[in-house]
Amino acid sequence: MPKICFVSHEGEESVVEAEVGSSLMAVANEHSIAGIDADCGGECSCGTCHVILDKNWAGKVTDPSDFEESMLSMNADRQDHSRLSCQVEVKAEHDGFKVNIPSHQM
């Protein structure tokens, strides 16, 4: 199983194992990662699972859908590599993936 590193705004790292095919949001919730509330349960309709992908990993995931883009556009804290973690699927090649959690979600 690939290991995913969730990094809090304070720089605290939580490295967890992720099942291939799961979303980053599901992995975060399974391991009680703070800051990934996922109020809509992964339906891409609330934005409470916003994460910022490490720039070295941003190009290794699918591009956001138009719907995800519209959800992200409403977030004042959006950055270049912002994604909704419910929309990012974990793949075997994601071992070592780094995901940053924005400060407003902590």
Backbone torsions as a table, in degrees:
resi	resn	phi	psi	omega
1	MET	NA	138.4	177.6
2	PRO	-69.3	151.3	175.9
3	LYS	-102.2	132.9	179.6
4	ILE	-113.8	136.1	179.5
5	CYS	-108.7	112.6	174.6
6	PHE	-94.1	127.8	-176.9
7	VAL	-114.6	120.3	178.2
8	SER	-71.0	167.2	178.7
9	HIS	-61.1	-27.5	179.6
10	GLU	-82.9	-2.6	178.4
11	GLY	93.8	2.1	178.5
12	GLU	-73.6	127.5	-177.8
13	GLU	-101.1	136.0	173.9
14	SER	-123.1	112.4	179.9
15	VAL	-100.4	124.4	-176.9
16	VAL	-132.6	155.4	174.8
17	GLU	-84.5	142.0	-177.1
18	ALA	-125.2	138.9	176.4
19	GLU	-78.6	129.6	177.2
20	VAL	-58.5	134.7	-179.0
21	GLY	98.1	-16.7	176.6
22	SER	-76.6	159.8	171.9
23	SER	-86.4	157.1	174.9
24	LEU	-57.7	-35.6	179.0
25	MET	-62.9	-46.0	179.8
26	ALA	-62.5	-40.5	178.4
27	VAL	-62.8	-46.3	179.8
28	ALA	-60.5	-43.6	179.9
29	ASN	-67.4	-39.8	179.6
30	GLU	-60.7	-32.4	-177.3
31	HIS	-105.3	13.9	176.8
32	SER	53.3	46.6	177.0
33	ILE	-75.3	121.6	-179.9
34	ALA	-65.4	140.9	175.5
35	GLY	97.9	-7.3	176.5
36	ILE	-111.4	85.6	-174.4
37	ASP	-77.6	-40.7	177.4
38	ALA	54.9	52.9	-176.5
39	ASP	-57.9	-30.5	-178.0
40	CYS	-90.3	-0.7	177.6
41	GLY	75.3	18.6	177.1
42	GLY	97.9	19.6	-178.0
43	GLU	-92.4	6.0	179.5
44	CYS	59.6	42.4	-177.2
45	SER	-132.7	9.4	-178.5
46	CYS	-132.6	-28.9	-179.8
47	GLY	80.4	6.3	-178.0
48	THR	-84.6	9.1	175.5
49	CYS	-117.0	22.7	-180.0
50	HIS	-58.3	131.8	175.0
51	VAL	-136.5	164.6	175.6
52	ILE	-119.7	116.5	-178.8
53	LEU	-72.3	140.0	173.5
54	ASP	-57.0	136.3	-174.5
55	LYS	-57.5	-28.0	179.3
56	ASN	-73.1	-15.3	-178.1
57	TRP	-111.2	-12.5	-173.6
58	ALA	-56.6	-36.6	-178.3
59	GLY	-83.2	2.3	-176.4
60	LYS	-103.7	16.2	176.1
61	VAL	-128.8	163.6	177.9
62	THR	-65.2	156.2	177.0
63	ASP	-70.3	151.8	178.1
64	PRO	-66.3	146.0	176.0
65	SER	-71.1	168.3	176.4
66	ASP	-60.7	-37.5	-179.9
67	PHE	-66.4	-43.4	177.4
68	GLU	-62.8	-42.0	177.4
69	GLU	-57.2	-41.4	-179.4
70	SER	-66.7	-36.7	177.0
71	MET	-67.1	-43.1	-179.8
72	LEU	-66.5	-31.4	-178.3
73	SER	-64.9	-19.4	178.9
74	MET	-87.1	-1.8	-176.7
75	ASN	-97.2	115.5	-178.4
76	ALA	-64.7	-21.6	-178.7
77	ASP	-96.5	13.8	-179.8
78	ARG	-61.3	140.3	176.6
79	GLN	-125.1	178.1	-176.1
80	ASP	-55.3	-38.4	-175.6
81	HIS	-110.2	27.4	177.7
82	SER	-69.0	142.0	175.3
83	ARG	-147.5	161.9	168.8
84	LEU	-92.6	122.4	-173.1
85	SER	-64.4	-19.2	177.2
86	CYS	-70.6	-14.7	-176.3
87	GLN	-105.4	3.3	-179.4
88	VAL	-109.2	114.0	-178.9
89	GLU	-87.6	133.8	178.1
90	VAL	-75.9	132.1	177.0
91	LYS	-121.5	161.7	-178.0
92	ALA	-56.3	-35.8	-178.0
93	GLU	-76.5	2.7	180.0
94	HIS	-89.3	11.7	178.5
95	ASP	-58.5	122.7	-178.1
96	GLY	95.0	1.1	-179.6
97	PHE	-53.2	133.3	176.9
98	LYS	-111.3	132.3	-178.4
99	VAL	-129.2	126.6	-179.3
100	ASN	-100.8	138.5	179.8
101	ILE	-101.4	124.6	-178.0
102	PRO	-62.8	151.0	-176.9
103	SER	-62.6	-33.7	-177.0
104	HIS	-69.2	-10.7	179.9
105	GLN	-101.2	2.7	-177.9
106	MET	-92.0	NA	NA
